[in-house]
Amino acid sequence: MPLKKGKSQKTISGNIKELMKKPSKARAKGIGTLAKKQGITRKEAQRRQAVAIALRAAGKPLRKRKK
């Protein structure tokens, strides 16, 4: 299902939920690579990727965490 258009929090949350469902083969491979490179679980990598994609679709910047 394609992502919804819009910048509201409700739309972004809906897109993240949609992306957290079963990923495509290409996304599954990317999730595995991300998890391996960053030393995190596949579930956490999938969550981070879903957030990044949803924010990108909404035209909002991904906020960096302070170290």
C-alpha positions as a Markdown table, in Angstrom:
| # | Residue | x | y | z |
|---|---|---|---|---|
| 1 | Met | 0.0 | 0.0 | 0.0 |
| 2 | Pro | 1.4 | 3.4 | -0.9 |
| 3 | Leu | 2.2 | 5.9 | 1.9 |
| 4 | Lys | -0.4 | 8.6 | 2.7 |
| 5 | Lys | 0.5 | 12.2 | 1.8 |
| 6 | Gly | 0.5 | 14.9 | 4.5 |
| 7 | Lys | 2.6 | 16.4 | 7.2 |
| 8 | Ser | 0.3 | 15.9 | 10.2 |
| 9 | Gln | 1.4 | 13.7 | 13.1 |
| 10 | Lys | -1.5 | 11.4 | 12.4 |
| 11 | Thr | -0.5 | 10.8 | 8.8 |
| 12 | Ile | 3.2 | 10.2 | 9.8 |
| 13 | Ser | 2.2 | 7.7 | 12.5 |
| 14 | Gly | -0.1 | 5.9 | 10.1 |
| 15 | Asn | 2.8 | 5.6 | 7.6 |
| 16 | Ile | 5.1 | 4.3 | 10.3 |
| 17 | Lys | 2.6 | 1.6 | 11.2 |
| 18 | Glu | 2.2 | 0.7 | 7.6 |
| 19 | Leu | 6.0 | 0.4 | 7.1 |
| 20 | Met | 6.4 | -1.7 | 10.3 |
| 21 | Lys | 4.3 | -4.4 | 8.7 |
| 22 | Lys | 6.1 | -7.1 | 6.7 |
| 23 | Pro | 8.8 | -5.4 | 4.6 |
| 24 | Ser | 9.5 | -6.1 | 1.0 |
| 25 | Lys | 12.6 | -8.2 | 0.0 |
| 26 | Ala | 14.7 | -5.1 | -0.7 |
| 27 | Arg | 13.7 | -3.4 | 2.5 |
| 28 | Ala | 14.4 | -6.6 | 4.5 |
| 29 | Lys | 17.9 | -6.7 | 3.1 |
| 30 | Gly | 18.4 | -3.1 | 4.0 |
| 31 | Ile | 17.2 | -3.6 | 7.5 |
| 32 | Gly | 19.6 | -6.5 | 7.9 |
| 33 | Thr | 22.5 | -4.4 | 6.7 |
| 34 | Leu | 21.5 | -1.5 | 8.9 |
| 35 | Ala | 21.2 | -3.7 | 12.0 |
| 36 | Lys | 24.6 | -5.3 | 11.3 |
| 37 | Lys | 26.4 | -2.0 | 10.7 |
| 38 | Gln | 25.0 | -0.3 | 13.8 |
| 39 | Gly | 25.0 | -3.3 | 16.1 |
| 40 | Ile | 21.3 | -3.1 | 16.8 |
| 41 | Thr | 18.4 | -5.6 | 16.6 |
| 42 | Arg | 16.6 | -6.1 | 13.3 |
| 43 | Lys | 13.4 | -4.8 | 14.9 |
| 44 | Glu | 15.1 | -1.6 | 16.0 |
| 45 | Ala | 16.6 | -1.2 | 12.6 |
| 46 | Gln | 13.2 | -1.7 | 11.0 |
| 47 | Arg | 11.7 | 1.0 | 13.3 |
| 48 | Arg | 14.5 | 3.5 | 12.5 |
| 49 | Gln | 14.1 | 2.9 | 8.8 |
| 50 | Ala | 10.3 | 3.2 | 9.0 |
| 51 | Val | 10.6 | 6.5 | 10.8 |
| 52 | Ala | 13.1 | 7.9 | 8.4 |
| 53 | Ile | 11.0 | 6.9 | 5.3 |
| 54 | Ala | 7.8 | 8.3 | 6.9 |
| 55 | Leu | 9.4 | 11.6 | 7.7 |
| 56 | Arg | 11.0 | 11.9 | 4.3 |
| 57 | Ala | 7.6 | 11.3 | 2.7 |
| 58 | Ala | 6.2 | 14.1 | 4.8 |
| 59 | Gly | 9.0 | 16.5 | 3.9 |
| 60 | Lys | 10.2 | 16.8 | 7.5 |
| 61 | Pro | 13.8 | 16.5 | 8.7 |
| 62 | Leu | 14.9 | 13.5 | 10.7 |
| 63 | Arg | 16.0 | 14.8 | 14.1 |
| 64 | Lys | 19.4 | 13.8 | 15.2 |
| 65 | Arg | 19.8 | 12.5 | 18.8 |
| 66 | Lys | 22.3 | 14.3 | 21.0 |
| 67 | Lys | 25.2 | 12.1 | 22.2 |
